[in-house]
Amino acid sequence: MITVIPHPPKQTVSQSTNIPRVFFIDDNKANNFLIQSYIELDNIPVAPSFERSAIRALEYFKQLPSADFPQYIFVDINMPLMNGFEFVQAFMTTFPIQCQQTQIYILSSSIHPSDKKRIHDFSVIKGYIEKPLDIKFLQKIAE
């Protein structure tokens, strides 16, 4: 059964495994469901976690041991209360060490050129990916 967790997961895969930890922050339930379905149907060896609120994701990360931080974070731009760029800024400030070890990608349906240009304002953002996420990208991460 596929479920999208409404609150941050209580457990994560520890760093001792070789399975990449991937965290998705997106308020869109359908997008999260689609990604989870692709991962399960294609048997992609990643440990995904989902959060629909950037604020709750930050609170979750504050409680997480450094060894269990995700190796990849995909964050949507347009979300209520805290958008993706605000999340990245808060993540950089709150977790400067983890920023060096976590690859952050913007995953968005935004077609505004200014959003694509804005990623260059953040050295920790590795790229801009347009929705829907190409499952081949996750397969490369898993390799």
N, CA, C and O of each residue as an XYZ file, in Angstrom:
572
protein
N       0.835     -1.176      0.000
C       0.000      0.000      0.000
C       0.884      1.245      0.000
O       1.868      1.308      0.737
N       0.546      2.212     -0.804
C       1.321      3.439     -0.916
C       0.647      4.514     -0.081
O      -0.552      4.762     -0.215
N       1.428      5.150      0.784
C       0.891      6.235      1.583
C       1.851      7.404      1.562
O       3.067      7.230      1.488
N       1.300      8.573      1.627
C       2.100      9.779      1.767
C       1.973     10.202      3.211
O       0.865     10.434      3.695
N       3.076     10.304      3.898
C       3.087     10.610      5.315
C       2.792     12.093      5.508
O       3.505     12.936      4.963
N       1.743     12.432      6.282
C       1.394     13.838      6.455
C       2.360     14.588      7.377
O       2.431     15.816      7.327
N       3.092     13.873      8.202
C       4.075     14.478      9.090
C       5.409     13.804      8.822
O       5.435     12.713      8.253
N       6.516     14.420      9.212
C       7.807     13.803      8.950
C       7.876     12.392      9.519
O       7.304     12.110     10.571
N       8.575     11.512      8.823
C       8.689     10.137      9.301
C       9.457     10.088     10.613
O      10.341     10.907     10.861
N       9.109      9.125     11.442
C       9.766      8.998     12.732
C      11.091      8.257     12.621
O      11.969      8.440     13.463
N      11.248      7.428     11.601
C      12.484      6.669     11.428
C      13.022      6.898     10.028
O      12.267      7.132      9.084
N      14.319      6.827      9.912
C      14.958      6.919      8.608
C      15.944      5.786      8.487
O      16.258      5.116      9.470
N      16.432      5.570      7.285
C      17.455      4.574      7.052
C      18.765      5.156      7.538
O      19.103      6.289      7.193
N      19.499      4.413      8.322
C      20.745      4.957      8.866
C      21.822      5.009      7.807
O      21.717      4.377      6.756
N      22.851      5.766      8.100
C      23.936      5.978      7.156
C      24.702      4.695      6.873
O      25.418      4.622      5.875
N      24.573      3.678      7.727
C      25.338      2.458      7.546
C      24.901      1.666      6.314
O      25.631      0.782      5.866
N      23.729      1.964      5.758
C      23.300      1.279      4.553
C      23.777      2.050      3.333
O      24.129      3.227      3.418
N      23.781      1.368      2.204
C      24.208      2.016      0.966
C      23.039      2.602      0.192
O      23.224      3.124     -0.907
N      21.852      2.524      0.745
C      20.674      3.041      0.061
C      20.602      4.548      0.284
O      20.562      5.006      1.426
N      20.585      5.320     -0.799
C      20.508      6.784     -0.643
C      19.207      7.213      0.035
O      18.131      6.710     -0.286
N      19.323      8.139      0.965
C      18.176      8.735      1.634
C      17.753      9.964      0.835
O      18.542     10.885      0.622
N      16.494      9.964      0.398
C      15.971     11.023     -0.459
C      14.739     11.615      0.220
O      13.822     10.886      0.602
N      14.722     12.940      0.369
C      13.639     13.628      1.067
C      12.951     14.577      0.092
O      13.604     15.409     -0.538
N      11.624     14.448     -0.032
C      10.832     15.298     -0.915
C       9.978     16.230     -0.075
O       9.267     15.792      0.830
N      10.053     17.522     -0.380
C       9.233     18.519      0.314
C       8.342     19.167     -0.742
O       8.799     19.952     -1.572
N       7.067     18.818     -0.686
C       6.123     19.305     -1.684
C       4.720     19.209     -1.100
O       4.330     18.159     -0.589
N       3.966     20.289     -1.173
C       2.612     20.295     -0.635
C       1.617     19.588     -1.546
O       0.449     19.445     -1.186
N       2.055     19.147     -2.712
C       1.181     18.506     -3.686
C       1.120     17.000     -3.425
O       2.073     16.276     -3.713
N      -0.003     16.536     -2.880
C      -0.167     15.116     -2.566
C      -0.019     14.233     -3.799
O       0.603     13.172     -3.741
N      -0.593     14.675     -4.907
C      -0.552     13.868     -6.123
C       0.885     13.677     -6.617
O       1.260     12.584     -7.042
N       1.675     14.733     -6.557
C       3.065     14.619     -6.995
C       3.836     13.655     -6.092
O       4.611     12.832     -6.579
N       3.625     13.755     -4.787
C       4.292     12.850     -3.856
C       3.877     11.402     -4.098
O       4.710     10.496     -4.079
N       2.591     11.195     -4.324
C       2.073      9.854     -4.606
C       2.695      9.294     -5.881
O       3.081      8.126     -5.930
N       2.789     10.126     -6.905
C       3.362      9.700     -8.182
C       4.826      9.274     -8.013
O       5.236      8.232     -8.524
N       5.594     10.070     -7.309
C       7.005      9.742     -7.090
C       7.134      8.446     -6.301
O       7.927      7.575     -6.660
N       6.354      8.314     -5.221
C       6.383      7.088     -4.415
C       6.016      5.875     -5.266
O       6.631      4.816     -5.144
N       5.017      6.033     -6.122
C       4.599      4.934     -7.001
C       5.709      4.539     -7.961
O       5.974      3.350     -8.142
N       6.361      5.515     -8.578
C       7.471      5.219     -9.488
C       8.585      4.464     -8.775
O       9.130      3.495     -9.305
N       8.915      4.913     -7.578
C       9.989      4.264     -6.815
C       9.640      2.805     -6.543
O      10.478      1.919     -6.707
N       8.395      2.560     -6.124
C       7.980      1.195     -5.810
C       7.830      0.333     -7.057
O       8.285     -0.811     -7.076
N       7.201      0.866     -8.092
C       6.977      0.077     -9.304
C       8.276     -0.272    -10.027
O       8.408     -1.360    -10.588
N       9.223      0.644    -10.011
C      10.498      0.403    -10.691
C      11.560     -0.177     -9.759
O      12.710     -0.362    -10.158
N      11.169     -0.460     -8.521
C      12.102     -1.031     -7.534
C      13.400     -0.241     -7.449
O      14.488     -0.816     -7.469
N      13.281      1.071     -7.356
C      14.467      1.917     -7.263
C      14.968      1.876     -5.825
O      14.224      2.200     -4.900
N      16.224      1.479     -5.631
C      16.742      1.332     -4.267
C      17.130      2.657     -3.615
O      18.311      2.974     -3.468
N      16.117      3.418     -3.229
C      16.312      4.642     -2.458
C      15.371      4.576     -1.267
O      14.367      3.864     -1.294
N      15.704      5.325     -0.221
C      14.854      5.400      0.962
C      14.167      6.755      0.955
O      14.719      7.732      1.462
N      12.958      6.827      0.380
C      12.281      8.122      0.274
C      11.508      8.497      1.531
O      10.961      7.641      2.225
N      11.477      9.783      1.802
C      10.629     10.374      2.832
C       9.941     11.570      2.202
O      10.485     12.220      1.309
N       8.742     11.850      2.676
C       7.950     12.936      2.109
C       7.433     13.840      3.219
O       7.044     13.381      4.292
N       7.441     15.118      2.935
C       6.852     16.097      3.845
C       6.139     17.131      3.001
O       6.656     17.559      1.968
N       4.951     17.538      3.433
C       4.167     18.506      2.672
C       4.366     19.931      3.154
O       3.789     20.857      2.584
N       5.172     20.128      4.194
C       5.411     21.459      4.741
C       6.909     21.677      4.931
O       7.589     20.862      5.555
N       7.409     22.765      4.397
C       8.829     23.092      4.566
C       9.138     23.377      6.033
O      10.221     23.040      6.512
N       8.215     23.983      6.739
C       8.424     24.283      8.156
C       8.529     22.991      8.956
O       9.418     22.852      9.796
N       7.633     22.048      8.705
C       7.697     20.767      9.424
C       8.950     19.986      9.038
O       9.509     19.275      9.873
N       9.396     20.103      7.803
C      10.631     19.432      7.399
C      11.815     19.960      8.209
O      12.643     19.181      8.679
N      11.893     21.268      8.370
C      12.973     21.852      9.167
C      12.910     21.375     10.621
O      13.940     21.061     11.219
N      11.709     21.322     11.183
C      11.549     20.844     12.559
C      11.992     19.382     12.672
O      12.633     18.993     13.647
N      11.650     18.600     11.686
C      12.068     17.191     11.665
C      13.591     17.085     11.609
O      14.187     16.302     12.350
N      14.213     17.859     10.746
C      15.670     17.802     10.608
C      16.376     18.205     11.900
O      17.465     17.707     12.187
N      15.772     19.101     12.684
C      16.372     19.518     13.956
C      16.474     18.351     14.936
O      17.351     18.339     15.801
N      15.591     17.384     14.804
C      15.583     16.232     15.701
C      16.383     15.054     15.145
O      16.538     14.041     15.827
N      16.874     15.169     13.959
C      17.516     14.060     13.258
C      19.009     14.025     13.529
O      19.672     15.056     13.410
N      19.560     12.874     13.888
C      21.020     12.777     14.030
C      21.709     13.083     12.700
O      21.191     12.742     11.637
N      22.847     13.709     12.761
C      23.570     14.087     11.542
C      23.790     12.901     10.611
O      23.721     13.050      9.391
N      24.053     11.736     11.170
C      24.326     10.553     10.362
C      23.118     10.108      9.544
O      23.274      9.381      8.563
N      21.920     10.533      9.932
C      20.704     10.112      9.239
C      20.108     11.176      8.324
O      19.003     11.001      7.810
N      20.824     12.273      8.117
C      20.321     13.305      7.216
C      20.204     12.752      5.805
O      20.992     11.898      5.397
N      19.218     13.242      5.061
C      19.102     12.776      3.677
C      20.302     13.225      2.853
O      20.887     14.281      3.092
N      20.641     12.410      1.899
C      21.725     12.764      0.986
C      21.203     13.670     -0.134
O      21.962     14.415     -0.753
N      19.891     13.589     -0.379
C      19.258     14.388     -1.431
C      17.960     14.972     -0.883
O      17.180     14.285     -0.223
N      17.748     16.249     -1.170
C      16.487     16.905     -0.843
C      15.947     17.521     -2.131
O      16.650     18.245     -2.836
N      14.691     17.219     -2.417
C      13.983     17.825     -3.546
C      12.886     18.689     -2.944
O      12.041     18.199     -2.196
N      12.900     19.975     -3.271
C      11.941     20.896     -2.656
C      11.215     21.697     -3.735
O      11.823     22.215     -4.672
N       9.913     21.779     -3.574
C       9.076     22.575     -4.477
C       9.246     24.051     -4.128
O       9.595     24.391     -2.998
N       9.000     24.914     -5.089
C       9.104     26.354     -4.837
C       7.842     26.875     -4.168
O       7.902     27.447     -3.080
N       6.706     26.680     -4.815
C       5.461     27.309     -4.376
C       4.720     26.445     -3.365
O       4.023     25.494     -3.719
N       4.894     26.808     -2.089
C       4.200     26.126     -0.996
C       3.724     27.196     -0.016
O       4.308     28.276      0.071
N       2.660     26.884      0.717
C       2.171     27.872      1.691
C       3.116     28.009      2.891
O       3.853     27.081      3.224
N       3.080     29.158      3.517
C       3.824     29.523      4.721
C       5.325     29.678      4.501
O       5.902     30.670      4.948
N       5.965     28.746      3.838
C       7.393     28.847      3.535
C       7.630     28.225      2.165
O       7.378     27.038      1.959
N       8.121     29.043      1.224
C       8.364     28.508     -0.108
C       9.716     27.782     -0.157
O      10.465     27.775      0.819
N      10.004     27.188     -1.285
C      11.223     26.408     -1.426
C      12.501     27.196     -1.219
O      13.440     26.695     -0.601
N      12.556     28.420     -1.725
C      13.754     29.239     -1.547
C      13.933     29.651     -0.082
O      15.055     29.712      0.419
N      12.826     29.931      0.591
C      12.900     30.244      2.022
C      13.383     29.024      2.804
O      14.149     29.153      3.759
N      12.928     27.834      2.389
C      13.399     26.609      3.032
C      14.912     26.459      2.863
O      15.625     26.173      3.825
N      15.393     26.652      1.641
C      16.830     26.495      1.388
C      17.634     27.476      2.239
O      18.657     27.103      2.813
N      17.182     28.718      2.324
C      17.875     29.715      3.143
C      17.903     29.285      4.613
O      18.942     29.372      5.268
N      16.771     28.825      5.121
C      16.707     28.375      6.512
C      17.559     27.127      6.727
O      18.198     26.987      7.770
N      17.574     26.225      5.757
C      18.384     25.014      5.856
C      19.870     25.364      5.912
O      20.620     24.801      6.709
N      20.284     26.298      5.058
C      21.690     26.727      5.034
C      22.098     27.328      6.374
O      23.194     27.064      6.869
N      21.225     28.127      6.952
C      21.520     28.804      8.216
C      21.519     27.829      9.390
O      22.395     27.879     10.253
N      20.539     26.954      9.410
C      20.355     26.052     10.543
C      21.287     24.842     10.502
O      21.705     24.343     11.547
N      21.609     24.376      9.308
C      22.397     23.146      9.149
C      23.592     23.352      8.222
O      23.659     22.728      7.164
N      24.532     24.214      8.598
C      25.644     24.508      7.689
C      26.519     23.298      7.373
O      27.026     23.185      6.257
N      26.703     22.403      8.321
C      27.522     21.210      8.058
C      26.791     20.249      7.134
O      27.383     19.716      6.195
N      25.506     20.024      7.394
C      24.725     19.109      6.564
C      24.558     19.649      5.141
O      24.390     18.875      4.198
N      24.604     20.959      4.988
C      24.517     21.563      3.646
C      25.642     21.076      2.746
O      25.468     20.930      1.536
N      26.776     20.831      3.339
C      27.935     20.394      2.562
C      27.804     18.931      2.142
O      28.495     18.484      1.226
N      26.925     18.189      2.801
C      26.790     16.757      2.540
C      25.477     16.399      1.850
O      25.283     15.248      1.459
N      24.591     17.347      1.698
C      23.272     17.101      1.123
C      23.140     17.829     -0.203
O      23.443     19.018     -0.305
N      22.687     17.105     -1.217
C      22.439     17.736     -2.510
C      20.987     18.187     -2.557
O      20.071     17.378     -2.407
N      20.784     19.484     -2.766
C      19.439     20.051     -2.796
C      19.080     20.410     -4.232
O      19.847     21.059     -4.942
N      17.898     19.971     -4.638
C      17.373     20.272     -5.963
C      16.014     20.940     -5.813
O      15.216     20.557     -4.957
N      15.758     21.930     -6.642
C      14.427     22.499     -6.748
C      13.656     21.616     -7.713
O      14.112     21.366     -8.829
N      12.495     21.144     -7.291
C      11.621     20.322     -8.122
C      10.304     21.077     -8.221
O       9.526     21.104     -7.268
N      10.056     21.684     -9.365
C       8.930     22.603     -9.444
C       8.241     22.569    -10.805
O       8.829     22.172    -11.811
N       6.995     22.993    -10.807
C       6.258     23.152    -12.055
C       6.274     24.606    -12.507
O       5.643     24.952    -13.505
N       6.984     25.450    -11.788
C       7.064     26.865    -12.136
C       7.742     27.036    -13.495
O       8.757     26.404    -13.785
N       7.159     27.900    -14.313
C       7.745     28.169    -15.619
C       8.355     29.572    -15.682
O       8.762     30.039    -16.746
N       8.409     30.231    -14.525
C       8.962     31.583    -14.484
C      10.478     31.549    -14.638
O      11.164     30.895    -13.852
N      11.006     32.242    -15.635
C      12.462     32.280    -15.804
C      13.189     32.808    -14.556
O      14.316     32.404    -14.273
N      12.540     33.704    -13.821
C      13.176     34.251    -12.623
C      13.407     33.162    -11.564
O      14.390     33.223    -10.826
N      12.511     32.168    -11.484
C      12.703     31.071    -10.540
C      13.921     30.235    -10.925
O      14.707     29.829    -10.069
N      14.064     29.989    -12.216
C      15.207     29.198    -12.681
C      16.520     29.953    -12.467
O      17.544     29.347    -12.150
N      16.488     31.256    -12.638
C      17.693     32.058    -12.421
C      18.024     32.173    -10.946
O      19.194     32.254    -10.573
N      17.009     32.180    -10.113
C      17.214     32.399     -8.681
C      18.004     31.282     -8.006
O      18.604     31.502     -6.955
N      18.013     30.094     -8.591
C      18.772     29.009     -7.961
C      20.254     29.354     -7.863
O      20.961     28.825     -7.005
N      20.724     30.240     -8.740
C      22.139     30.623     -8.728
C      22.482     31.509     -7.524
O      23.656     31.748     -7.243
N      21.457     31.993     -6.816
C      21.687     32.772     -5.598
C      22.057     31.877     -4.413
O      22.465     32.369     -3.361
N      21.914     30.573     -4.590
C      22.159     29.608     -3.513
C      23.198     28.592     -3.964
O      22.939     27.779     -4.852
N      24.350     28.643     -3.361
C      25.425     27.728     -3.760
C      25.088     26.269     -3.468
O      25.654     25.376     -4.098
N      24.184     26.007     -2.534
C      23.864     24.628     -2.172
C      22.856     23.976     -3.114
O      22.711     22.754     -3.099
N      22.158     24.762     -3.932
C      21.201     24.181     -4.879
C      21.970     23.645     -6.075
O      22.663     24.380     -6.778
N      21.826     22.335     -6.284
C      22.579     21.660     -7.352
C      21.895     21.764     -8.709
O      22.547     21.607     -9.741
N      20.587     22.028     -8.721
C      19.913     22.124    -10.000
C      18.430     22.390     -9.864
O      17.861     22.357     -8.772
N      17.823     22.654    -11.009
C      16.391     22.934    -11.115
C      15.793     21.842    -11.980
O      16.207     21.657    -13.125
N      14.827     21.121    -11.445
C      14.188     20.039    -12.180
C      12.717     20.381    -12.337
O      12.035     20.703    -11.364
N      12.237     20.308    -13.570
C      10.824     20.573    -13.821
C      10.020     19.305    -13.553
O      10.433     18.199    -13.899
N       8.848     19.500    -12.920
C       7.937     18.379    -12.701
C       7.351     17.939    -14.027
O       7.157     18.769    -14.915
N       7.074     16.694    -14.181
C       7.276     15.632    -13.210
C       8.735     15.182    -13.188
O       9.453     15.305    -14.180
N       9.151     14.665    -12.050
C      10.514     14.171    -11.893
C      10.736     12.997    -12.830
O       9.960     12.041    -12.842
N      11.793     13.077    -13.609
C      12.166     11.968    -14.488
C      12.733     10.859    -13.612
O      13.736     11.062    -12.927
N      12.115      9.717    -13.628
C      12.506      8.612    -12.758
C      13.937      8.152    -13.044
O      14.573      7.545    -12.183
N      14.438      8.432    -14.227
C      15.826      8.080    -14.551
C      16.799      8.822    -13.646
O      17.888      8.326    -13.359
N      16.410     10.008    -13.199
C      17.263     10.776    -12.293
C      17.415     10.032    -10.968
O      18.514      9.954    -10.418
N      16.322      9.492    -10.463
C      16.382      8.717     -9.215
C      17.167      7.425     -9.415
O      17.873      6.979     -8.510
N      17.047      6.833    -10.579
C      17.804      5.609    -10.864
C      19.304      5.903    -10.850
O      20.084      5.085    -10.363
N      19.716      7.047    -11.372
C      21.129      7.433    -11.339
C      21.610      7.645     -9.909
O      22.725      7.256     -9.561
N      20.776      8.257     -9.086
C      21.128      8.471     -7.681
C      21.359      7.122     -6.994
O      22.280      6.974     -6.190
N      20.525      6.161     -7.315
C      20.612      4.857     -6.665
C      21.839      4.053     -7.081
O      22.246      3.132     -6.372
N      22.417      4.388     -8.203
C      23.572      3.613     -8.698
C      24.814      3.878     -7.964
O      25.853      3.296     -8.276
